[in-house]
């Protein structure tokens, strides 16, 4: 089915539905949403394509109109697109900034230059795709989304965030350093002098 979008274009729902499945590669238990009115509600906006218009699960901002998501992935992602469904009555977000691999970001830290930034249109059907700069948003293991304003409401509301891209297993393993002894040392084994004498005595 094709949908007419407020941007003036027409979008194919079936094609988009196949592509927007990266929610399965998000570490949902560790998603952090700053300034959410209800604790834990931010993670609920990452859902299956067919549930994107389920308006019973959403996140609202608390003390002002800003929301900031820290989103860890279960591997490395090459991001290619994003779809955002906002709330009614002026609560739809108006702008978003994207930051790559800056874990634990706060509002104070989001004032610097973003990897990408763009204005948002009102999208009732969840079909308006914002293309991303693939060259900048490759090898992403953590994504920060900072929504900086809305259409005039006291609170910002988001019902769905969809992500499109390619996923690969991560390879960020620590280095293990092992120390081996060429010969046993006397100081490491007190009370075993005779044993070491036998071990180190030259063979005649």
C-alpha positions, 0 to 999 in steps of 0.5 A, spaced: 500 500 500 502 506 498 501 512 503 501 520 501 506 523 506 505 530 508 512 531 505 508 531 498 511 524 496 508 517 496 511 512 500 510 504 499 509 501 506 510 494 504 517 495 502 519 500 508 516 494 512 521 489 510 527 494 511 525 497 518 527 491 522 533 494 526 529 494 533 531 487 533 538 489 534 537 494 539 539 492 546 533 494 549 534 493 556 540 498 556 536 503 552 536 510 556 531 516 555 533 522 559 527 527 561 522 521 560 515 523 564 514 515 565 520 511 567 522 506 562 517 508 556 523 511 552 525 504 550 517 502 548 518 506 542 522 501 538 517 496 536 516 492 530 513 495 523 506 493 524 506 496 531 508 503 529 501 506 529 500 503 536 499 509 540 498 506 546 506 505 547 509 512 547 514 516 551 513 523 553 518 529 555 517 531 562 520 538 565 520 541 557 520 539 550 527 535 550 528 528 549 535 524 549 535 517 547 542 513 548 541 507 544 546 501 544 546 496 539 548 488 540 553 489 534 556 494 529 550 497 525 551 501 518 545 506 519 541 508 512 534 511 514 530 513 520 522 514 521 519 518 526 512 518 529 510 523 534 504 525 538 498 529 536 496 537 538 503 540 537 507 535 541 510 532 535 518 533 535 520 538 530 528 537 530 533 531 531 540 531 532 544 524 531 551 522 535 555 516 533 558 512 539 558 517 544 555 512 550 552 515 556 551 522 553 547 528 557 544 534 555 550 538 556 554 534 552 549 534 546 551 542 544 556 540 540 556 538 533 552 532 531 554 527 526 547 529 522 541 534 524 535 535 520 528 538 521 522 533 522 515 533 518 509 531 521 508 523 519 501 520 521 502 514 518 510 512 519 512 512 512 516 518 511 524 516 511 529 521 513 536 518 509 542 518 513 549 519 511 552 512 511 559 515 510 558 518 517 554 513 520 557 506 519 560 502 525 555 504 530 555 500 536 551 506 540 547 511 537 544 518 541 538 521 538 537 528 541 530 531 540 530 539 541 523 541 540 516 540 538 510 544 535 509 548 541 506 543 546 508 543 553 511 536 552 514 532 546 511 525 545 514 520 540 510 514 538 515 510 534 522 510 532 524 506 526 531 504 524 534 501 517 541 499 516 545 493 516 548 489 522 554 485 523 556 482 530 561 486 534 568 485 535 570 489 541 573 484 546 578 485 551 586 483 551 588 478 556 595 478 558 598 472 561 605 471 564 608 464 564 614 462 568 620 458 564 622 455 570 619 455 577 622 460 582 624 458 589 620 464 592 614 462 589 614 455 593 617 456 600 618 449 604 620 446 597 627 447 597 629 439 596 624 439 590 627 444 587 634 442 588 632 435 585 629 439 579 634 443 577 640 439 579 644 437 572 644 430 569 650 427 570 
